Amino acid sequence: MGCSKNLVDSEQLMRLFEKNGYSCEHDSKRPHGEIAVINTCGFIESAKEESINTILEFVNAKKEGRIRKVYVMGCLSQRYKKELEDSIPEVDKFYGKFNYRELLDDLGPADRPAEGFTSVRNGLTMRHLTTPSHYAYVKIAEGCDRHCAYCAIPLMTGPFVSRPVDDILSEVRELAANGVKELQVIAQELTYYGIDIDGKPHIAELIDKMSEVEGIEWIRLHYAYPNQFPMDLLDVIREKKNVCNYLDIALQHISDNVLSRMHRHVTAKETRELISEIRRRVPGITLRTTLLVGFPGETEEDFRELLDFVREERFERMGAFAYSEEEGTYSAMHYKDDVPAEVKRRRLDELMALQEEISAEVEAEKVGKVLKVIIDRREGDYYVGRTEASSPEVDPEVLIPVKEKRLMKGHFYDVLIKNSDEYDLYGSVAKK
């Protein structure tokens, strides 16, 4: 459950299970089987509720005899392990975010191990990919040192820890050797990579080295931070053909009042200058951002400033959410949650309605162009693919009629865009 960083953890655990003779099913739609492992999210209230409801659903299946064992891991149990153990004792054991591999030592091998018992102490290199075989997420770090006022992530993940470069590159080469063509590079905060090692950011150097791995055709970057942004990363994005002209950079707000209260350590002026420099140094780049409305102390004037900012910058991709007070965070301890729920909802709806208009205009500008598209799947009467301007599951897709031509999943095609709507494109494979 939760983000793609959790997904990587689940994929690693699945592979370890399989090396010890177990068979695994990812994201089952119904509780069944011998053992259920639930990887939880604890980011915001709605995510916590979803995780708890899922645990209760599987506990009920255990009571009914449809499951023998239920184990829980991840961010929610990292933060609330004692409370969960007391309130849901039917769970066989709770693990945190970092000790979940101990589950294999606790269980031992299956009755007929496929590859001999592999203790967690032996480490793990490969994963059981749950994504389509042509793309994968690569987590380059864990934790966060930013400590934004509203965010509980550092409480669950701890301080920022960069993975060694050689470890990452070994994984990338292994993924490429197994047919992966596209990488989604992820971390709680990409641009901090390397600072915990020698005080300097090394994200540009890392992405440059990843781009040299044979077989990798697209590299897409997620979750950058605007404060002290490493400008040399822009040169890598611009100059390396297989690094997508795409950057996911969470800005959260534009009002100096709100940014200061959020502890974002960046001003409205600096934010605008950064966006201008990104677009100047990487012409045609697609920017994805995330915004937060209803933060304590956000006035109507602050919100109107945010709307004007979105109109001006015309982000190609944007997500938003309403503030949720999270215990233990600075804002929960020092601010009153003073924006009424109905005001938060109205502001969120207004912001997303504006972005829908912008997205429709941005996508319409692509009509008549021939774009490189990778095919993810077939869905009804359409093949569904993406351009380099779209990340899986969160961004607009390209729909191509099945009846026109047989296309292969994981292959690239030149597609003539014929039509568009608010979020998706429609096209046909271009004739040679």
C-alpha positions as CSV (number, residue, x, y, z in Angstrom):
1,M,0.0,0.0,0.0
2,G,1.1,3.6,-0.4
3,C,3.9,4.9,-2.6
4,S,6.3,3.4,-5.1
5,K,9.0,3.3,-2.5
6,N,6.9,0.8,-0.6
7,L,6.4,-1.1,-3.8
8,V,10.2,-1.6,-4.1
9,D,10.3,-3.0,-0.6
10,S,7.5,-5.4,-1.4
11,E,9.2,-6.6,-4.6
12,Q,12.4,-7.3,-2.6
13,L,10.5,-9.3,0.0
14,M,8.6,-11.3,-2.7
15,R,11.8,-12.3,-4.3
16,L,13.2,-13.4,-1.0
17,F,10.1,-15.5,-0.4
18,E,10.4,-17.1,-3.8
19,K,14.1,-17.9,-3.2
20,N,12.9,-19.8,-0.1
21,G,10.4,-22.0,-1.9
22,Y,7.2,-19.9,-1.5
23,S,5.0,-18.7,-4.3
24,C,3.7,-15.1,-4.1
25,E,0.8,-13.2,-5.5
26,H,1.0,-9.4,-5.5
27,D,-1.8,-7.1,-4.5
28,S,-4.5,-9.8,-4.2
29,K,-8.0,-8.6,-4.7
30,R,-9.3,-11.2,-2.2
31,P,-7.9,-12.6,1.1
32,H,-6.8,-16.1,0.5
33,G,-3.8,-18.4,0.8
34,E,-1.5,-19.5,3.6
35,I,0.2,-16.2,4.5
36,A,-0.8,-12.6,3.9
37,V,1.8,-9.8,4.2
38,I,0.4,-6.3,4.3
39,N,2.8,-3.4,3.5
40,T,1.2,-0.4,5.1
41,C,1.3,3.4,4.4
42,G,1.2,6.0,7.2
43,F,1.6,9.2,5.3
44,I,-1.7,11.0,5.9
45,E,-5.0,10.2,7.6
46,S,-6.8,8.7,4.6
47,A,-3.8,6.4,3.9
48,K,-3.7,5.2,7.5
49,E,-7.4,4.5,7.4
50,E,-7.0,2.5,4.2
51,S,-4.2,0.5,5.7
52,I,-6.1,-0.3,8.9
53,N,-9.2,-1.3,7.0
54,T,-7.1,-3.6,4.9
55,I,-5.5,-5.2,8.0
56,L,-9.0,-5.7,9.5
57,E,-10.3,-7.3,6.2
58,F,-7.5,-9.8,6.3
59,V,-7.8,-10.5,10.0
60,N,-11.5,-11.3,9.4
61,A,-10.4,-13.7,6.6
62,K,-8.1,-15.4,9.1
63,K,-11.0,-15.8,11.5
64,E,-13.0,-17.4,8.8
65,G,-10.2,-19.8,7.9
66,R,-9.4,-18.4,4.5
67,I,-5.9,-17.3,5.6
68,R,-3.6,-19.0,8.2
69,K,-1.2,-16.2,9.1
70,V,-1.3,-12.4,8.7
71,Y,1.8,-10.2,9.0
72,V,2.0,-6.4,8.8
73,M,5.0,-4.3,7.8
74,G,5.8,-0.8,6.5
75,C,5.4,2.8,7.5
76,L,2.2,2.5,9.6
77,S,3.6,-0.3,11.8
78,Q,6.9,1.4,12.0
79,R,5.2,4.4,13.6
80,Y,2.4,2.8,15.6
81,K,3.7,-0.7,16.3
82,K,2.7,-0.8,20.0
83,E,-0.7,0.7,19.4
84,L,-1.4,-1.8,16.6
85,E,-0.3,-4.8,18.6
86,D,-2.7,-3.8,21.4
87,S,-5.6,-3.0,19.2
88,I,-5.3,-5.8,16.6
89,P,-3.8,-8.8,18.4
90,E,-5.1,-11.2,15.7
91,V,-2.1,-10.1,13.5
92,D,0.6,-12.7,14.0
93,K,3.4,-10.2,14.0
94,F,4.1,-6.5,13.2
95,Y,7.3,-5.5,11.5
96,G,8.5,-2.0,10.8
97,K,9.8,-0.4,7.6
98,F,13.4,-1.6,8.0
99,N,13.3,-5.0,9.8
100,Y,10.7,-6.7,7.6
101,R,13.2,-9.1,6.1
102,E,13.4,-10.8,9.5
103,L,10.0,-12.3,8.5
104,L,11.9,-14.9,6.5
105,D,14.1,-15.8,9.4
106,D,11.0,-16.2,11.6
107,L,9.1,-18.3,9.0
108,G,12.0,-20.4,7.7
109,P,12.0,-22.0,4.3
110,A,8.9,-23.5,2.7
111,D,8.5,-27.3,2.7
112,R,10.3,-27.7,-0.6
113,P,12.7,-24.7,-1.1
114,A,13.2,-23.8,-4.7
115,E,16.7,-22.5,-4.3
116,G,17.8,-23.5,-0.8
117,F,17.1,-21.3,2.3
118,T,18.4,-17.8,1.9
119,S,18.7,-16.0,5.2
120,V,18.0,-12.2,5.2
121,R,21.6,-11.7,6.4
122,N,22.9,-12.8,3.0
123,G,21.4,-9.6,1.4
124,L,19.3,-9.3,-1.7
125,T,20.0,-7.9,-5.1
126,M,17.1,-8.8,-7.4
127,R,13.4,-8.2,-7.0
128,H,10.2,-9.8,-8.2
129,L,8.9,-7.0,-10.5
130,T,5.2,-6.3,-10.1
131,T,5.3,-3.6,-12.7
132,P,5.1,-4.4,-16.4
133,S,8.4,-6.0,-17.4
134,H,9.6,-3.0,-19.4
135,Y,9.8,-0.5,-16.5
136,A,10.8,-0.5,-12.9
137,Y,11.3,1.8,-9.9
138,V,14.8,2.3,-8.6
139,K,15.0,3.6,-5.0
140,I,18.3,5.5,-4.5
141,A,17.9,6.5,-0.9
142,E,15.8,6.1,2.2
143,G,14.7,8.7,4.8
144,C,14.5,12.5,4.7
145,D,16.4,15.3,6.5
146,R,14.1,18.2,5.3
147,H,11.6,18.2,8.2
148,C,8.8,20.2,6.6
149,A,6.3,21.2,9.3
150,Y,3.4,19.1,8.0
151,C,5.2,15.9,7.1
152,A,5.4,12.7,9.1
153,I,7.8,10.9,6.7
154,P,11.0,11.6,8.7
155,L,9.2,10.2,11.8
156,M,8.8,6.9,10.0
157,T,11.8,6.7,7.7
158,G,14.5,8.4,9.8
159,P,17.4,10.4,8.4
160,F,18.4,10.5,4.8
161,V,20.6,7.6,3.8
162,S,22.0,7.4,0.2
163,R,22.5,4.0,-1.3
164,P,26.1,3.4,-2.6
165,V,26.5,4.2,-6.3
166,D,27.9,0.8,-7.1
167,D,24.9,-0.9,-5.5
168,I,22.5,1.2,-7.5
169,L,24.4,0.7,-10.8
170,S,24.5,-3.0,-10.2
171,E,20.8,-3.1,-9.8
172,V,20.2,-1.0,-12.9
173,R,22.4,-3.3,-15.0
174,E,20.6,-6.4,-13.6
175,L,17.2,-4.8,-14.5
176,A,18.4,-3.9,-18.0
177,A,19.7,-7.5,-18.5
178,N,16.2,-8.7,-17.6
179,G,14.5,-6.5,-20.2
180,V,13.7,-3.3,-18.3
181,K,13.9,-0.3,-20.6
182,E,12.6,2.5,-18.4
183,L,13.5,3.5,-14.9
184,Q,11.5,5.6,-12.5
185,V,14.2,7.0,-10.1
186,I,12.7,7.6,-6.7
187,A,13.6,8.7,-3.1
188,Q,11.9,10.8,-0.5
189,E,14.0,13.6,-1.9
190,L,16.2,13.0,-4.9
191,T,18.3,16.1,-4.9
192,Y,19.7,15.4,-1.4
193,Y,21.5,12.3,-2.8
194,G,25.1,12.1,-1.6
195,I,25.0,14.9,0.9
196,D,24.9,12.5,3.8
197,I,28.1,11.0,2.4
198,D,30.4,13.9,1.9
199,G,28.3,17.0,2.2
200,K,27.8,17.5,-1.6
201,P,24.9,16.5,-3.9
202,H,25.8,13.7,-6.3
203,I,22.5,13.2,-8.0
204,A,23.7,14.6,-11.4
205,E,26.7,12.3,-11.3
206,L,24.6,9.3,-10.4
207,I,22.0,9.9,-13.2
208,D,24.8,10.4,-15.7
209,K,26.3,7.0,-14.8
210,M,22.8,5.3,-14.9
211,S,22.3,6.8,-18.4
212,E,25.4,4.9,-19.6
213,V,23.9,1.4,-18.8
214,E,23.2,-0.3,-22.1
215,G,19.5,-1.1,-22.7
216,I,18.0,1.7,-20.6
217,E,16.1,4.0,-23.0
218,W,14.2,6.2,-20.5
219,I,15.2,7.5,-17.1
220,R,12.6,9.6,-15.3
221,L,13.2,11.6,-12.0
222,H,10.7,11.8,-9.1
223,Y,10.5,13.9,-6.0
224,A,13.0,16.7,-6.2
225,Y,13.1,19.6,-3.6
226,P,13.4,23.2,-4.6
227,N,15.7,24.4,-1.9
228,Q,19.4,24.2,-2.9
229,F,18.5,22.5,-6.1
230,P,21.6,21.1,-7.9
231,M,21.7,22.9,-11.2
232,D,24.2,20.5,-12.8
233,L,21.3,17.9,-12.8
234,L,19.6,20.1,-15.5
235,D,22.7,19.7,-17.7
236,V,22.4,15.9,-17.5
237,I,18.7,16.0,-18.3
238,R,19.3,18.2,-21.3
239,E,22.3,16.4,-22.7
240,K,21.6,12.7,-22.1
241,K,19.1,11.4,-24.7
242,N,17.8,8.6,-22.5
243,V,17.1,10.9,-19.5
244,C,13.5,12.1,-20.0
245,N,12.8,15.8,-20.2
246,Y,10.7,15.4,-17.1
247,L,11.1,16.5,-13.4
248,D,8.8,15.8,-10.5
249,I,9.5,18.6,-8.0
250,A,7.1,19.2,-5.1
251,L,6.6,22.9,-4.5
252,Q,3.6,22.7,-2.0
253,H,2.8,26.5,-2.1
254,I,3.9,29.9,-3.4
255,S,2.8,32.3,-0.6
256,D,5.8,33.4,1.5
257,N,3.5,33.3,4.5
258,V,2.6,29.6,4.0
259,L,6.1,28.6,2.8
260,S,7.6,30.0,5.9
261,R,5.1,28.3,8.2
262,M,5.7,25.1,6.3
263,H,9.5,25.3,7.0
264,R,10.2,24.9,3.3
265,H,13.3,27.1,3.4
266,V,12.5,28.7,0.1
267,T,10.7,31.9,-1.0
268,A,8.2,32.7,-3.7
269,K,10.8,34.7,-5.5
270,E,13.3,31.8,-5.4
271,T,10.7,29.3,-6.5
272,R,9.8,31.4,-9.6
273,E,13.5,31.9,-10.4
274,L,14.1,28.2,-10.1
275,I,11.2,27.3,-12.4
276,S,12.4,29.9,-15.0
277,E,15.9,28.5,-14.9
278,I,14.7,24.9,-15.2
279,R,12.7,25.8,-18.3
280,R,15.5,27.9,-19.8
281,R,18.2,25.2,-19.4
282,V,15.9,22.3,-20.4
283,P,13.7,23.5,-23.2
284,G,10.4,21.6,-23.5
285,I,10.8,20.0,-20.1
286,T,7.6,18.5,-18.4
287,L,7.3,19.7,-14.9
288,R,5.2,17.7,-12.4
289,T,4.5,19.3,-9.0
290,T,2.4,18.7,-5.9
291,L,0.6,21.5,-4.0
292,L,-1.0,21.6,-0.5
293,V,-4.0,23.6,0.4
294,G,-5.6,24.4,3.8
295,F,-2.3,24.5,5.7
296,P,-2.8,26.2,9.1
297,G,-2.8,29.9,8.7
298,E,-3.5,29.8,4.9
299,T,-5.7,32.8,4.2
300,E,-7.9,33.3,1.2
301,E,-5.3,35.8,-0.1
302,D,-2.6,33.1,0.2
303,F,-4.9,30.7,-1.7
304,R,-5.6,33.3,-4.5
305,E,-1.9,33.8,-4.8
306,L,-1.5,30.0,-5.3
307,L,-4.1,30.0,-8.0
308,D,-2.4,32.9,-9.8
309,F,0.9,31.0,-9.6
310,V,-0.6,27.9,-11.2
311,R,-2.2,30.1,-14.0
312,E,1.2,31.7,-14.7
313,E,3.4,28.6,-14.6
314,R,1.0,26.3,-16.4
315,F,2.5,23.1,-15.0
316,E,2.2,20.2,-17.4
317,R,1.4,17.8,-14.5
318,M,0.1,18.7,-11.1
319,G,-1.4,16.9,-8.1
320,A,-2.8,18.5,-4.9
321,F,-4.1,17.4,-1.5
322,A,-5.7,19.1,1.5
323,Y,-3.8,19.5,4.7
324,S,-4.2,16.6,7.2
325,E,-2.9,17.1,10.7
326,E,-0.4,14.4,11.6
327,E,0.5,13.9,15.2
328,G,4.2,14.4,16.1
329,T,4.8,16.9,13.3
330,Y,5.8,20.5,14.0
331,S,2.5,21.9,12.6
332,A,0.4,19.5,14.8
333,M,2.3,20.6,17.9
334,H,2.6,24.3,17.2
335,Y,-0.3,25.4,14.9
336,K,-4.0,25.2,15.2
337,D,-5.7,23.4,12.3
338,D,-7.7,26.5,11.6
339,V,-8.9,26.1,8.0
340,P,-12.4,24.5,8.1
341,A,-12.8,21.2,6.3
342,E,-15.3,22.6,3.9
343,V,-12.9,25.4,3.0
344,K,-10.1,23.0,2.4
345,R,-12.4,20.9,0.1
346,R,-13.5,24.0,-1.8
347,R,-10.0,25.2,-2.3
348,L,-8.8,21.8,-3.5
349,D,-11.7,21.5,-6.0
350,E,-11.0,25.0,-7.3
351,L,-7.3,24.3,-7.7
352,M,-7.9,21.0,-9.5
353,A,-10.5,22.5,-11.8
354,L,-8.0,25.1,-12.9
355,Q,-5.4,22.5,-13.5
356,E,-7.9,20.4,-15.5
357,E,-8.3,23.4,-17.9
358,I,-4.5,23.9,-18.1
359,S,-3.9,20.2,-18.7
360,A,-6.5,20.1,-21.5
361,E,-4.8,23.0,-23.2
362,V,-1.3,21.5,-22.8
363,E,-2.4,18.1,-24.2
364,A,-4.3,19.8,-27.1
365,E,-1.0,21.4,-28.2
366,K,0.3,17.9,-29.0
367,V,-2.4,17.2,-31.6
368,G,-0.7,16.8,-35.0
369,K,2.7,15.9,-33.6
370,V,4.5,12.6,-33.9
371,L,5.6,11.4,-30.4
372,K,7.6,8.5,-29.2
373,V,5.4,6.2,-27.2
374,I,6.0,3.1,-25.1
375,I,3.1,0.6,-24.9
376,D,2.1,-0.4,-21.3
377,R,-0.9,-2.6,-21.8
378,R,-4.1,-3.4,-23.8
379,E,-7.3,-2.1,-22.4
380,G,-10.5,-3.0,-24.2
381,D,-10.4,-1.5,-27.8
382,Y,-7.2,0.4,-27.1
383,Y,-3.5,-0.1,-26.6
384,V,-2.4,2.2,-23.8
385,G,1.0,3.9,-23.8
386,R,3.0,6.9,-22.6
387,T,5.3,9.5,-23.9
388,E,8.5,10.6,-22.1
389,A,6.3,13.3,-20.6
390,S,4.3,10.8,-18.6
391,S,5.1,8.6,-15.6
392,P,3.1,5.4,-15.1
393,E,-0.2,5.5,-13.2
394,V,-0.2,9.2,-12.4
395,D,0.1,11.0,-15.8
396,P,-1.8,11.3,-19.1
397,E,-1.7,8.3,-21.4
398,V,-1.8,7.7,-25.1
399,L,-4.7,5.5,-26.5
400,I,-4.2,3.8,-29.9
401,P,-7.1,1.7,-31.4
402,V,-6.4,-2.0,-31.4
403,K,-8.0,-2.5,-34.8
404,E,-5.4,-0.4,-36.6
405,K,-2.3,-2.5,-35.9
406,R,-0.9,-5.1,-33.6
407,L,1.4,-3.5,-31.0
408,M,3.8,-5.1,-28.6
409,K,3.8,-4.3,-24.9
410,G,7.1,-2.7,-23.8
411,H,8.0,-1.6,-27.4
412,F,8.4,1.9,-28.6
413,Y,6.4,3.4,-31.5
414,D,6.2,6.7,-33.3
415,V,2.6,7.8,-32.8
416,L,0.7,10.6,-34.6
417,I,-1.5,12.4,-32.1
418,K,-5.0,13.0,-33.6
419,N,-7.1,14.1,-30.6
420,S,-6.9,14.9,-26.9
421,D,-9.0,15.5,-23.8
422,E,-8.3,16.9,-20.4
423,Y,-5.7,14.2,-19.6
424,D,-5.3,11.8,-22.4
425,L,-4.1,11.7,-26.0
426,Y,-5.5,9.6,-28.9
427,G,-3.4,8.6,-31.9
428,S,-2.3,6.1,-34.5
429,V,1.1,4.6,-35.3
430,A,2.8,6.9,-37.8
431,K,3.4,5.5,-41.2
432,K,7.0,5.2,-42.2
